Amino acid sequence: MTNVETPLTTAVLFLYALCAVMIVGLAVLFALKIRNSSADKKARLCQEKYRDYFVYLQAHGEEEKRLKVPHGEVTKSEKQIMQKKLFELMELFTGIHRQKLIWLCEDLGLVELDRKRLKGAWKWTRVDAAYNLGMMRSKEALPDLLQLLEKSSYDPSIFIIARSIARCARDTGDLRELVLFLVRYKKNFHELIVDILSDSQIDTEPLFASFLREENTDLVKIGLIGFLAQSQSQPGIESALYQAHRI
């Protein structure tokens, strides 16, 4: 009798456990739906509240010496919502207009906010903060970003951090340090490294030229791929490649 009841009891317990897992899953989905709905509502209210201000940012970016921050107190959640809008504008504009938007991020305290988040307990909070700092081209955050990359395990998130470092780099020395770190993995992603470097505002031609004189084959490949990529957009780069190879 006991032998008959044991499988039945196990099956019943399994069904109870399955039901419990389903209930927990539904509860989590419901909580996420409420959270997303609340976030969407806050975003809409913020967009409405600062509609005229966003128009001002687009219309007066070339005229103002430095863009003004919104009147009144801006809450932390409003700043984070505004940050997304500012990033959208940065993708639309170049030159001094984009630079003014970067300065505005500093004036709003967004750079300082993400530098604090960079030291958060959750990995993806740190990665998100690194992405934001890269978008804001924060040179002050570069040492923290390099430290974060050094401590990170090998997974796709390192390329998010690496791209942010390229965007925040102060000189070719910073870019070189970034490349030397990435080639340690001995992976075949030379084209990706060159693409990451292309996000930098620094002239990478001298860096690629120096790589051609290295004994490390990975660095030589990056130098060649970098020069090849630049030759497609800059006529006459072939002569520079020839000279760099002869040195």
Short mmCIF file of the C-alpha atoms (twelve columns), coordinates in Angstrom:
data_MODEL
# 
_entry.id   MODEL 
# 
loop_
_atom_site.group_PDB 
_atom_site.id 
_atom_site.type_symbol 
_atom_site.label_atom_id 
_atom_site.label_alt_id 
_atom_site.label_comp_id 
_atom_site.label_asym_id 
_atom_site.label_seq_id 
_atom_site.Cartn_x 
_atom_site.Cartn_y 
_atom_site.Cartn_z 
_atom_site.pdbx_PDB_model_num 
ATOM 1   C CA . MET A 1   0.000  0.000  0.000   1 
ATOM 2   C CA . THR A 2   2.841  2.302  0.870   1 
ATOM 3   C CA . ASN A 3   4.528  1.601  -2.455  1 
ATOM 4   C CA . VAL A 4   1.338  2.623  -4.312  1 
ATOM 5   C CA . GLU A 5   0.838  5.810  -2.340  1 
ATOM 6   C CA . THR A 6   4.433  7.067  -2.610  1 
ATOM 7   C CA . PRO A 7   4.363  7.868  -6.373  1 
ATOM 8   C CA . LEU A 8   0.896  9.374  -5.961  1 
ATOM 9   C CA . THR A 9   2.066  11.529 -3.082  1 
ATOM 10  C CA . THR A 10  5.096  12.621 -5.125  1 
ATOM 11  C CA . ALA A 11  2.864  13.529 -8.073  1 
ATOM 12  C CA . VAL A 12  0.552  15.577 -5.846  1 
ATOM 13  C CA . LEU A 13  3.498  17.416 -4.289  1 
ATOM 14  C CA . PHE A 14  4.899  18.082 -7.753  1 
ATOM 15  C CA . LEU A 15  1.565  19.586 -8.838  1 
ATOM 16  C CA . TYR A 16  1.465  21.761 -5.739  1 
ATOM 17  C CA . ALA A 17  5.025  22.942 -6.429  1 
ATOM 18  C CA . LEU A 18  4.189  23.606 -10.077 1 
ATOM 19  C CA . CYS A 19  1.126  25.631 -9.082  1 
ATOM 20  C CA . ALA A 20  3.214  27.605 -6.581  1 
ATOM 21  C CA . VAL A 21  5.813  28.390 -9.252  1 
ATOM 22  C CA . MET A 22  3.078  29.496 -11.661 1 
ATOM 23  C CA . ILE A 23  1.495  31.732 -9.019  1 
ATOM 24  C CA . VAL A 24  4.847  33.302 -8.192  1 
ATOM 25  C CA . GLY A 25  5.564  33.801 -11.901 1 
ATOM 26  C CA . LEU A 26  2.209  35.460 -12.492 1 
ATOM 27  C CA . ALA A 27  2.751  37.672 -9.461  1 
ATOM 28  C CA . VAL A 28  6.144  38.752 -10.789 1 
ATOM 29  C CA . LEU A 29  4.702  39.483 -14.248 1 
ATOM 30  C CA . PHE A 30  1.861  41.459 -12.686 1 
ATOM 31  C CA . ALA A 31  4.323  43.458 -10.557 1 
ATOM 32  C CA . LEU A 32  6.491  44.177 -13.609 1 
ATOM 33  C CA . LYS A 33  3.447  45.282 -15.579 1 
ATOM 34  C CA . ILE A 34  2.418  47.677 -12.815 1 
ATOM 35  C CA . ARG A 35  5.991  48.971 -12.559 1 
ATOM 36  C CA . ASN A 36  6.268  49.542 -16.306 1 
ATOM 37  C CA . SER A 37  2.865  51.205 -16.385 1 
ATOM 38  C CA . SER A 38  3.924  53.512 -13.556 1 
ATOM 39  C CA . ALA A 39  7.219  54.311 -15.310 1 
ATOM 40  C CA . ASP A 40  5.396  55.098 -18.567 1 
ATOM 41  C CA . LYS A 41  2.987  57.383 -16.721 1 
ATOM 42  C CA . LYS A 42  5.860  59.246 -15.031 1 
ATOM 43  C CA . ALA A 43  7.621  59.613 -18.393 1 
ATOM 44  C CA . ARG A 44  4.482  61.062 -20.026 1 
ATOM 45  C CA . LEU A 45  3.937  63.503 -17.159 1 
ATOM 46  C CA . CYS A 46  7.579  64.587 -17.301 1 
ATOM 47  C CA . GLN A 47  7.435  65.053 -21.077 1 
ATOM 48  C CA . GLU A 48  4.316  67.165 -20.677 1 
ATOM 49  C CA . LYS A 49  5.764  69.200 -17.796 1 
ATOM 50  C CA . TYR A 50  8.975  70.028 -19.670 1 
ATOM 51  C CA . ARG A 51  7.590  70.176 -23.211 1 
ATOM 52  C CA . ASP A 52  8.456  73.865 -23.646 1 
ATOM 53  C CA . TYR A 53  11.893 73.270 -22.162 1 
ATOM 54  C CA . PHE A 54  12.676 70.526 -24.689 1 
ATOM 55  C CA . VAL A 55  11.578 72.877 -27.478 1 
ATOM 56  C CA . TYR A 56  13.961 75.487 -26.051 1 
ATOM 57  C CA . LEU A 57  16.848 72.987 -26.124 1 
ATOM 58  C CA . GLN A 58  16.305 72.248 -29.793 1 
ATOM 59  C CA . ALA A 59  15.648 75.824 -30.871 1 
ATOM 60  C CA . HIS A 60  18.371 77.685 -28.977 1 
ATOM 61  C CA . GLY A 61  21.247 75.237 -28.955 1 
ATOM 62  C CA . GLU A 62  23.294 77.390 -31.329 1 
ATOM 63  C CA . GLU A 63  22.427 80.731 -29.711 1 
ATOM 64  C CA . GLU A 64  22.963 80.200 -25.997 1 
ATOM 65  C CA . LYS A 65  26.521 80.183 -24.654 1 
ATOM 66  C CA . ARG A 66  25.440 77.571 -22.148 1 
ATOM 67  C CA . LEU A 67  21.990 76.007 -22.028 1 
ATOM 68  C CA . LYS A 68  19.914 76.900 -18.994 1 
ATOM 69  C CA . VAL A 69  18.656 74.263 -16.561 1 
ATOM 70  C CA . PRO A 70  14.874 74.081 -16.021 1 
ATOM 71  C CA . HIS A 71  13.277 76.506 -13.583 1 
ATOM 72  C CA . GLY A 72  12.387 75.126 -10.170 1 
ATOM 73  C CA . GLU A 73  13.447 71.913 -8.499  1 
ATOM 74  C CA . VAL A 74  13.925 68.866 -10.698 1 
ATOM 75  C CA . THR A 75  13.468 65.527 -8.928  1 
ATOM 76  C CA . LYS A 76  15.878 62.617 -9.356  1 
ATOM 77  C CA . SER A 77  13.332 60.593 -11.352 1 
ATOM 78  C CA . GLU A 78  12.620 63.609 -13.579 1 
ATOM 79  C CA . LYS A 79  16.351 64.033 -14.214 1 
ATOM 80  C CA . GLN A 80  16.651 60.406 -15.290 1 
ATOM 81  C CA . ILE A 81  13.684 60.772 -17.637 1 
ATOM 82  C CA . MET A 82  15.119 63.999 -19.043 1 
ATOM 83  C CA . GLN A 83  18.451 62.242 -19.515 1 
ATOM 84  C CA . LYS A 84  16.920 59.869 -22.062 1 
ATOM 85  C CA . LYS A 85  15.543 62.833 -24.009 1 
ATOM 86  C CA . LEU A 86  18.918 64.570 -23.900 1 
ATOM 87  C CA . PHE A 87  20.565 61.420 -25.264 1 
ATOM 88  C CA . GLU A 88  18.080 61.419 -28.154 1 
ATOM 89  C CA . LEU A 89  19.023 65.024 -28.930 1 
ATOM 90  C CA . MET A 90  22.735 64.190 -28.751 1 
ATOM 91  C CA . GLU A 91  22.209 61.625 -31.502 1 
ATOM 92  C CA . LEU A 92  20.567 64.303 -33.657 1 
ATOM 93  C CA . PHE A 93  23.111 67.082 -33.183 1 
ATOM 94  C CA . THR A 94  26.871 67.357 -33.599 1 
ATOM 95  C CA . GLY A 95  29.540 69.917 -32.856 1 
ATOM 96  C CA . ILE A 96  28.916 72.716 -30.382 1 
ATOM 97  C CA . HIS A 97  25.201 71.910 -30.041 1 
ATOM 98  C CA . ARG A 98  25.996 68.409 -28.797 1 
ATOM 99  C CA . GLN A 99  28.731 69.802 -26.540 1 
ATOM 100 C CA . LYS A 100 26.231 72.172 -24.946 1 
ATOM 101 C CA . LEU A 101 23.925 69.252 -24.241 1 
ATOM 102 C CA . ILE A 102 26.859 67.469 -22.579 1 
ATOM 103 C CA . TRP A 103 27.516 70.528 -20.422 1 
ATOM 104 C CA . LEU A 104 23.835 70.620 -19.539 1 
ATOM 105 C CA . CYS A 105 24.055 67.029 -18.291 1 
ATOM 106 C CA . GLU A 106 26.823 68.150 -15.966 1 
ATOM 107 C CA . ASP A 107 24.830 71.177 -14.785 1 
ATOM 108 C CA . LEU A 108 21.803 68.980 -14.060 1 
ATOM 109 C CA . GLY A 109 23.947 66.690 -11.916 1 
ATOM 110 C CA . LEU A 110 23.455 63.697 -14.205 1 
ATOM 111 C CA . VAL A 111 27.180 62.960 -14.468 1 
ATOM 112 C CA . GLU A 112 27.583 62.924 -10.699 1 
ATOM 113 C CA . LEU A 113 24.472 60.766 -10.346 1 
ATOM 114 C CA . ASP A 114 25.821 58.105 -12.713 1 
ATOM 115 C CA . ARG A 115 29.279 58.213 -11.176 1 
ATOM 116 C CA . LYS A 116 27.632 57.213 -7.910  1 
ATOM 117 C CA . ARG A 117 25.622 54.488 -9.669  1 
ATOM 118 C CA . LEU A 118 28.901 53.209 -11.119 1 
ATOM 119 C CA . LYS A 119 29.745 52.007 -7.622  1 
ATOM 120 C CA . GLY A 120 26.373 50.320 -7.067  1 
ATOM 121 C CA . ALA A 121 25.903 46.786 -5.800  1 
ATOM 122 C CA . TRP A 122 24.131 45.459 -8.917  1 
ATOM 123 C CA . LYS A 123 26.218 44.695 -12.000 1 
ATOM 124 C CA . TRP A 124 23.694 45.938 -14.564 1 
ATOM 125 C CA . THR A 125 23.217 49.164 -12.625 1 
ATOM 126 C CA . ARG A 126 26.963 49.737 -13.009 1 
ATOM 127 C CA . VAL A 127 26.858 48.841 -16.711 1 
ATOM 128 C CA . ASP A 128 23.893 51.172 -17.287 1 
ATOM 129 C CA . ALA A 129 25.745 53.961 -15.484 1 
ATOM 130 C CA . ALA A 130 28.824 53.297 -17.636 1 
ATOM 131 C CA . TYR A 131 26.687 53.550 -20.786 1 
ATOM 132 C CA . ASN A 132 25.228 56.868 -19.609 1 
ATOM 133 C CA . LEU A 133 28.639 58.313 -18.786 1 
ATOM 134 C CA . GLY A 134 29.842 57.331 -22.238 1 
ATOM 135 C CA . MET A 135 26.901 59.119 -23.828 1 
ATOM 136 C CA . MET A 136 27.778 62.207 -21.773 1 
ATOM 137 C CA . ARG A 137 31.486 61.949 -22.766 1 
ATOM 138 C CA . SER A 138 32.511 62.451 -19.139 1 
ATOM 139 C CA . LYS A 139 36.303 62.706 -19.004 1 
ATOM 140 C CA . GLU A 140 36.132 62.982 -15.209 1 
ATOM 141 C CA . ALA A 141 34.582 59.510 -15.029 1 
ATOM 142 C CA . LEU A 142 37.306 57.858 -17.140 1 
ATOM 143 C CA . PRO A 143 39.403 56.499 -14.212 1 
ATOM 144 C CA . ASP A 144 36.262 54.953 -12.695 1 
ATOM 145 C CA . LEU A 145 35.309 53.387 -16.035 1 
ATOM 146 C CA . LEU A 146 38.782 51.900 -16.491 1 
ATOM 147 C CA . GLN A 147 38.603 50.482 -12.976 1 
ATOM 148 C CA . LEU A 148 35.175 48.988 -13.692 1 
ATOM 149 C CA . LEU A 149 36.473 47.340 -16.867 1 
ATOM 150 C CA . GLU A 150 39.442 45.935 -14.970 1 
ATOM 151 C CA . LYS A 151 37.131 44.321 -12.399 1 
ATOM 152 C CA . SER A 152 34.562 43.024 -14.910 1 
ATOM 153 C CA . SER A 153 34.355 39.390 -15.961 1 
ATOM 154 C CA . TYR A 154 34.442 38.485 -19.651 1 
ATOM 155 C CA . ASP A 155 30.921 38.850 -21.084 1 
ATOM 156 C CA . PRO A 156 29.186 41.187 -23.580 1 
ATOM 157 C CA . SER A 157 28.946 43.957 -20.968 1 
ATOM 158 C CA . ILE A 158 32.685 44.672 -21.266 1 
ATOM 159 C CA . PHE A 159 32.106 46.072 -24.764 1 
ATOM 160 C CA . ILE A 160 29.507 48.518 -23.439 1 
ATOM 161 C CA . ILE A 161 32.037 49.716 -20.880 1 
ATOM 162 C CA . ALA A 162 34.829 49.762 -23.477 1 
ATOM 163 C CA . ARG A 163 32.788 51.932 -25.872 1 
ATOM 164 C CA . SER A 164 32.076 54.360 -23.050 1 
ATOM 165 C CA . ILE A 165 35.795 54.545 -22.281 1 
ATOM 166 C CA . ALA A 166 36.505 55.340 -25.940 1 
ATOM 167 C CA . ARG A 167 33.920 58.130 -25.864 1 
ATOM 168 C CA . CYS A 168 35.342 59.572 -22.637 1 
ATOM 169 C CA . ALA A 169 39.032 59.165 -23.540 1 
ATOM 170 C CA . ARG A 170 41.240 62.197 -22.973 1 
ATOM 171 C CA . ASP A 171 44.083 61.246 -25.315 1 
ATOM 172 C CA . THR A 172 45.556 58.364 -27.328 1 
ATOM 173 C CA . GLY A 173 47.172 57.054 -24.140 1 
ATOM 174 C CA . ASP A 174 43.729 56.256 -22.740 1 
ATOM 175 C CA . LEU A 175 42.744 54.523 -25.976 1 
ATOM 176 C CA . ARG A 176 45.962 52.524 -25.986 1 
ATOM 177 C CA . GLU A 177 45.336 51.383 -22.414 1 
ATOM 178 C CA . LEU A 178 41.849 50.278 -23.448 1 
ATOM 179 C CA . VAL A 179 43.128 48.268 -26.424 1 
ATOM 180 C CA . LEU A 180 45.900 46.624 -24.390 1 
ATOM 181 C CA . PHE A 181 43.311 45.472 -21.879 1 
ATOM 182 C CA . LEU A 182 40.967 44.035 -24.532 1 
ATOM 183 C CA . VAL A 183 43.667 42.094 -26.410 1 
ATOM 184 C CA . ARG A 184 44.495 40.222 -23.207 1 
ATOM 185 C CA . TYR A 185 41.444 38.070 -23.840 1 
ATOM 186 C CA . LYS A 186 43.073 36.671 -27.000 1 
ATOM 187 C CA . LYS A 187 39.738 36.701 -28.829 1 
ATOM 188 C CA . ASN A 188 39.188 37.356 -32.508 1 
ATOM 189 C CA . PHE A 189 37.267 40.648 -32.211 1 
ATOM 190 C CA . HIS A 190 39.776 43.052 -33.790 1 
ATOM 191 C CA . GLU A 191 37.107 44.642 -36.021 1 
ATOM 192 C CA . LEU A 192 34.928 45.300 -32.976 1 
ATOM 193 C CA . ILE A 193 37.822 47.011 -31.181 1 
ATOM 194 C CA . VAL A 194 38.378 49.282 -34.192 1 
ATOM 195 C CA . ASP A 195 34.667 50.072 -34.282 1 
ATOM 196 C CA . ILE A 196 34.744 50.923 -30.571 1 
ATOM 197 C CA . LEU A 197 37.710 53.246 -31.115 1 
ATOM 198 C CA . SER A 198 35.819 55.017 -33.911 1 
ATOM 199 C CA . ASP A 199 33.431 56.378 -31.271 1 
ATOM 200 C CA . SER A 200 36.258 58.429 -29.785 1 
ATOM 201 C CA . GLN A 201 36.612 62.113 -30.617 1 
ATOM 202 C CA . ILE A 202 40.389 61.663 -30.679 1 
ATOM 203 C CA . ASP A 203 42.367 61.197 -33.902 1 
ATOM 204 C CA . THR A 204 43.184 57.479 -33.917 1 
ATOM 205 C CA . GLU A 205 45.557 57.520 -36.904 1 
ATOM 206 C CA . PRO A 206 48.730 57.909 -34.754 1 
ATOM 207 C CA . LEU A 207 47.501 55.089 -32.510 1 
ATOM 208 C CA . PHE A 208 46.970 52.718 -35.432 1 
ATOM 209 C CA . ALA A 209 50.388 53.696 -36.820 1 
ATOM 210 C CA . SER A 210 52.039 52.805 -33.505 1 
ATOM 211 C CA . PHE A 211 50.292 49.420 -33.485 1 
ATOM 212 C CA . LEU A 212 51.895 48.542 -36.834 1 
ATOM 213 C CA . ARG A 213 55.308 48.716 -35.178 1 
ATOM 214 C CA . GLU A 214 54.363 46.339 -32.357 1 
ATOM 215 C CA . GLU A 215 55.478 42.714 -32.071 1 
ATOM 216 C CA . ASN A 216 52.057 41.691 -30.750 1 
ATOM 217 C CA . THR A 217 50.177 40.326 -33.780 1 
ATOM 218 C CA . ASP A 218 46.814 41.335 -32.307 1 
ATOM 219 C CA . LEU A 219 47.917 44.975 -32.152 1 
ATOM 220 C CA . VAL A 220 49.265 44.791 -35.715 1 
ATOM 221 C CA . LYS A 221 45.906 43.435 -36.926 1 
ATOM 222 C CA . ILE A 222 44.058 46.232 -35.140 1 
ATOM 223 C CA . GLY A 223 46.409 48.784 -36.722 1 
ATOM 224 C CA . LEU A 224 45.837 47.373 -40.216 1 
ATOM 225 C CA . ILE A 225 42.063 47.109 -39.816 1 
ATOM 226 C CA . GLY A 226 41.974 50.635 -38.386 1 
ATOM 227 C CA . PHE A 227 43.889 52.094 -41.313 1 
ATOM 228 C CA . LEU A 228 41.731 50.159 -43.766 1 
ATOM 229 C CA . ALA A 229 38.554 51.519 -42.147 1 
ATOM 230 C CA . GLN A 230 39.905 55.066 -42.267 1 
ATOM 231 C CA . SER A 231 41.042 54.734 -45.892 1 
ATOM 232 C CA . GLN A 232 37.417 54.238 -46.923 1 
ATOM 233 C CA . SER A 233 36.458 57.638 -45.508 1 
ATOM 234 C CA . GLN A 234 39.748 59.561 -45.834 1 
ATOM 235 C CA . PRO A 235 41.378 59.598 -49.298 1 
ATOM 236 C CA . GLY A 236 45.169 59.495 -49.208 1 
ATOM 237 C CA . ILE A 237 45.437 57.474 -46.012 1 
ATOM 238 C CA . GLU A 238 47.266 54.752 -47.938 1 
ATOM 239 C CA . SER A 239 50.433 56.860 -48.004 1 
ATOM 240 C CA . ALA A 240 50.258 57.251 -44.232 1 
ATOM 241 C CA . LEU A 241 49.902 53.478 -43.925 1 
ATOM 242 C CA . TYR A 242 52.967 52.992 -46.122 1 
ATOM 243 C CA . GLN A 243 55.040 55.436 -44.094 1 
ATOM 244 C CA . ALA A 244 53.883 53.935 -40.773 1 
ATOM 245 C CA . HIS A 245 54.832 50.445 -41.967 1 
ATOM 246 C CA . ARG A 246 58.324 51.603 -42.988 1 
ATOM 247 C CA . ILE A 247 59.124 53.261 -39.659 1 
# 
